Amino acid sequence: MAIPSRVILSIAEEWFLAIVLLIIVVSWERRSLDSIGIRKMTGRDILWALFGFLFRALSFMLTMPLVQSLGLETTSAGIGQLARVPIFLRIAVVFTAGITEEILFRGYPIERLTSMTGSPVLGAAISYVVFVVLHLPFWGPGGAIQIGAWSLIVTWLYVRRGNLPACMLMHILNDAYAFLLLPIFIPQYLR
């Protein structure tokens, strides 16, 4: 299967799962979307998301030497693969991942696991591990280390603020930088 076909399938799968989960929250659990952190962002939430995005750059710079010293590929390899996908699909990936992954791997699981265990730390930790492990197949171990460092920041943001749209904003900014700007402004970074 060609790369664009896989990307389209992945986008469709993520939206399907996120929509099914939202239907479960509202129809089966009979709870509001606020119960998974979907609420209006405040100015402070936006600032935290922007701060998290900037801190993300630091996390990737700090993990790059570790990943390289272990002889592993960084996220550059995956970004290079995605750079060959048409721009409209990369834009779709940015918004799909930013919205659906936050619903599937932050808002819902952290809230429900916290309710089940009584521990927001345990709820966040389980959600974090699942998120990072699911990134292994495409990004590899090195990329997963880098994504894991970034994911600590966005997971902390959710636990701290309880605002899923703020996490979505941070995720969208992160992916837009990686999948849209890097291929344009630093093409040699992707080789």
Secondary structure, DSSP 8 states (H G I E B T S, - for coil): --HHHHHHHHHHHHHHHHHHHHHIIIIIS---GGGGT-----HHHHHHHHHHHHHHHHHHHHHHHHHHHTT---THHHHHHHHTS-HHHHHHHHHHIIIIIHIIIIIHHHHHHHHHHS-HHHHHHHHHHHHHHHTHHHHHHHHHHHHHHHHHHHHHHHHHH--HHHHHHHHHHHHHIIIIIHHHH-GGGG-
